[in-house]
Amino acid sequence: MSGRLYRALSQLHQQVQEKIEVAERSPAPDWVRISELKRRKLSIKDKMKRILEDGRGALSPRSLTGAVRRPSQRIPLSGDI
């Protein structure tokens, strides 16, 4: 599963890179859009890195869309300690 997810993320990363390149070549580049695309590309790269580090690919398919990933473990609050 993690291999397929990694390949899908890799393809998505390449597609976003191509969109960035097209946007930058525009006569009047939309720098806000380019910045958003670069953030998305970095997010995808981080997910790919986590897959390689974890070796388990514990990302849901929804996380491919850029949705916020919630931590799997509960973070203790100051009153819980």
Backbone as JSON, one array per atom type, in Angstrom:
{
  "sequence": "MSGRLYRALSQLHQQVQEKIEVAERSPAPDWVRISELKRRKLSIKDKMKRILEDGRGALSPRSLTGAVRRPSQRIPLSGDI",
  "N": [[0.83, -1.2, 0.0], [1.9, 1.29, 0.83], [3.8, 1.72, -1.13], [2.3, 2.18, -3.46], [0.94, 4.48, -2.68], [3.08, 6.21, -2.31], [4.02, 6.41, -4.97], [1.79, 7.61, -6.15], [1.78, 10.05, -4.82], [4.21, 11.01, -5.71], [3.7, 11.38, -8.46], [1.72, 13.34, -8.24], [3.22, 15.37, -7.09], [4.94, 15.96, -9.23], [3.06, 16.9, -11.09], [2.15, 19.23, -9.82], [4.54, 20.66, -9.81], [4.83, 21.09, -12.56], [2.64, 22.77, -13.01], [3.47, 24.98, -11.56], [5.7, 25.79, -13.05], [4.47, 26.49, -15.49], [2.85, 28.6, -14.62], [4.79, 30.43, -13.76], [5.99, 31.14, -16.16], [4.13, 32.7, -17.34], [2.97, 35.79, -18.81], [2.04, 37.64, -16.96], [2.56, 36.72, -14.05], [0.74, 35.09, -11.44], [1.51, 35.55, -8.39], [0.55, 34.88, -5.9], [-0.94, 32.57, -6.35], [1.14, 30.94, -7.3], [2.7, 30.79, -5.02], [0.92, 29.36, -3.35], [0.83, 26.94, -4.76], [3.48, 26.14, -4.46], [3.59, 25.74, -1.71], [1.83, 23.6, -1.51], [3.22, 21.69, -2.98], [5.46, 21.33, -1.33], [4.19, 20.28, 0.91], [3.32, 17.83, -0.11], [5.78, 16.68, -0.61], [6.74, 16.44, 2.01], [4.94, 14.51, 2.97], [5.68, 12.36, 1.4], [8.24, 11.96, 2.4], [7.62, 11.21, 5.03], [6.41, 8.75, 4.55], [8.58, 7.26, 3.65], [10.22, 7.36, 5.92], [8.59, 6.26, 7.96], [7.83, 3.84, 6.88], [5.44, 2.63, 6.74], [3.37, 4.03, 5.62], [1.07, 5.44, 6.65], [-0.92, 7.24, 5.82], [-4.04, 8.64, 5.03], [-6.16, 8.29, 2.1], [-7.54, 10.68, 1.79], [-5.78, 12.6, 2.65], [-4.28, 13.19, 0.46], [-5.53, 15.22, -0.86], [-4.88, 17.51, 0.37], [-6.03, 17.97, 2.77], [-6.16, 18.62, 6.28], [-4.13, 16.7, 8.33], [-4.81, 14.84, 11.09], [-3.22, 14.22, 14.23], [-2.41, 10.87, 15.24], [-2.14, 10.15, 17.86], [-3.3, 11.18, 21.04], [-2.73, 14.37, 22.31], [-1.47, 15.23, 25.41], [-3.05, 17.45, 27.65], [-2.3, 20.25, 29.82], [-3.74, 19.85, 32.21], [-4.06, 17.13, 32.22], [-1.8, 15.85, 33.02]],
  "CA": [[0.0, 0.0, 0.0], [2.71, 2.51, 0.91], [4.47, 1.92, -2.41], [1.34, 2.81, -4.38], [0.68, 5.83, -2.19], [4.28, 6.99, -2.61], [4.03, 6.69, -6.41], [0.72, 8.57, -6.42], [2.26, 11.34, -4.33], [5.29, 11.43, -6.61], [3.06, 11.9, -9.66], [1.05, 14.58, -7.87], [4.31, 16.32, -6.9], [5.38, 16.35, -10.56], [1.99, 17.71, -11.7], [2.17, 20.55, -9.18], [5.74, 21.32, -10.33], [4.54, 21.54, -13.93], [1.74, 23.93, -12.89], [4.3, 26.11, -11.11], [6.51, 26.23, -14.19], [3.59, 27.17, -16.45], [2.43, 29.86, -14.01], [5.94, 31.34, -13.72], [6.26, 31.59, -17.53], [3.04, 33.57, -17.76], [3.37, 37.2, -18.94], [1.7, 38.32, -15.69], [2.42, 35.63, -13.08], [-0.04, 35.26, -10.22], [2.46, 35.1, -7.38], [-0.19, 34.26, -4.79], [-1.22, 31.21, -6.82], [2.42, 30.24, -7.35], [3.06, 30.52, -3.62], [0.04, 28.28, -2.89], [1.29, 25.71, -5.4], [4.76, 25.74, -3.85], [3.27, 25.18, -0.39], [1.23, 22.28, -1.74], [4.31, 20.81, -3.41], [6.24, 21.03, -0.14], [3.37, 19.39, 1.74], [3.38, 16.51, -0.74], [7.14, 16.18, -0.38], [6.8, 16.03, 3.42], [4.19, 13.25, 3.1], [6.52, 11.33, 0.8], [9.33, 11.72, 3.34], [7.07, 10.45, 6.16], [6.21, 7.37, 4.11], [9.89, 6.6, 3.63], [10.71, 7.24, 7.3], [7.73, 5.37, 8.73], [7.8, 2.54, 6.26], [4.12, 2.04, 6.83], [2.45, 4.78, 4.78], [-0.17, 5.56, 7.4], [-1.69, 8.4, 5.41], [-5.31, 8.29, 4.4], [-6.28, 8.86, 0.75], [-8.03, 12.05, 1.88], [-4.66, 13.5, 2.86], [-3.74, 13.58, -0.84], [-6.21, 16.42, -1.33], [-4.39, 18.65, 1.12], [-6.77, 18.11, 4.02], [-5.31, 18.6, 7.46], [-3.98, 15.37, 8.92], [-4.84, 14.9, 12.54], [-2.29, 13.26, 14.84], [-3.05, 9.64, 15.66], [-2.08, 10.07, 19.3], [-3.85, 12.32, 21.74], [-1.72, 15.19, 22.96], [-1.95, 15.51, 26.76], [-3.17, 18.85, 28.05], [-1.64, 20.49, 31.1], [-4.54, 19.28, 33.29], [-4.04, 15.67, 32.12], [-0.51, 15.32, 33.49]],
  "C": [[0.87, 1.26, 0.0], [3.45, 2.78, -0.39], [3.57, 2.61, -3.41], [1.08, 4.25, -3.98], [1.87, 6.74, -2.51], [4.33, 7.37, -4.09], [2.96, 7.72, -6.78], [1.15, 9.97, -5.98], [3.36, 11.88, -5.23], [4.72, 12.01, -7.9], [2.38, 13.24, -9.39], [2.08, 15.7, -7.69], [4.78, 16.85, -8.25], [4.34, 17.23, -11.25], [1.98, 19.12, -11.13], [3.39, 21.33, -9.68], [5.5, 21.86, -11.73], [3.61, 22.76, -13.91], [2.51, 25.17, -12.45], [5.09, 26.67, -12.28], [5.67, 26.99, -15.22], [3.2, 28.54, -15.91], [3.57, 30.88, -14.0], [6.29, 31.89, -15.11], [5.2, 32.55, -18.07], [3.54, 35.02, -17.87], [3.09, 38.01, -17.67], [1.47, 37.24, -14.63], [1.58, 36.02, -11.86], [0.79, 34.67, -9.07], [1.78, 34.49, -6.17], [-0.47, 32.8, -5.13], [0.05, 30.37, -6.83], [2.87, 29.87, -5.94], [2.22, 29.38, -3.05], [0.49, 26.93, -3.47], [2.59, 25.21, -4.78], [4.54, 25.16, -2.46], [2.69, 23.78, -0.52], [2.32, 21.27, -2.13], [5.17, 20.39, -2.21], [5.49, 20.08, 0.79], [3.41, 17.96, 1.2], [4.74, 15.88, -0.49], [7.31, 15.7, 1.06], [6.08, 14.71, 3.64], [5.0, 12.1, 2.52], [7.66, 10.96, 1.76], [8.84, 10.89, 4.53], [6.86, 8.99, 5.78], [7.54, 6.62, 4.13], [10.42, 6.39, 5.04], [9.91, 6.22, 8.1], [7.74, 3.95, 8.18], [6.43, 1.89, 6.29], [3.09, 2.79, 6.02], [1.1, 4.97, 5.42], [-0.95, 6.82, 7.07], [-2.98, 7.94, 4.76], [-5.36, 8.87, 2.99], [-6.76, 10.31, 0.77], [-6.88, 13.04, 2.04], [-4.0, 13.92, 1.55], [-4.34, 14.89, -1.33], [-5.73, 17.67, -0.61], [-5.15, 18.89, 2.4], [-5.81, 18.01, 5.2], [-5.3, 17.2, 8.05], [-3.93, 15.53, 10.43], [-3.88, 13.87, 13.12], [-3.05, 12.03, 15.34], [-3.06, 9.49, 17.18], [-2.64, 11.34, 19.92], [-2.74, 13.07, 22.44], [-2.23, 15.55, 24.34], [-2.0, 17.02, 27.02], [-2.55, 19.03, 29.42], [-2.4, 19.89, 32.28], [-4.53, 17.77, 33.32], [-2.79, 15.06, 32.74], [-0.53, 15.01, 34.95]]
}
